[in-house]
Amino acid sequence: MEKILTIVQIVIAVLLAASILLQNRGAGLGSTFGGDFGGYYTKRGFEKFLFSASVVLGALFLIVAVVLIYLTSKGA
């Protein structure tokens, strides 16, 4: 059971890192030359999906980590 949860945690970690790295930062090189208007905007489409996926994957990562800690402390 611990091996399966460890593999699941690794997969979640890779997906979480990918979803975070794919998000638009908004303060890139384009803002240097006046491309950024500096205002707030709502997330739409794929950007909203990436944000939601990051939140869900982060929560899943935390839950799996707590379960793994519980299982390893129980077995020791």
C-alpha positions, 0 to 999 in steps of 0.5 A: 500500500505504501509503494502505491501511495508513493508512486501516486505522490510522485505522479501528483508532484510531476503534474503539479509542477507542470501545471504551475510552470505552464501558468502565465506569469503576467510580468514577462519580457512583454511588460518591459516594452509596454505590453502589460497594462498592469490591471487585474483580469479574470482567468478564463479558459485554459488559464482557469483550468490550470489554476484549478488543477494546481489547487486540486493537485496541491490538495491531493499531494497534501492528503497523500503525504499525510496518509503516507506519514500516518501509515509509516508511523503506524508500521514502525 
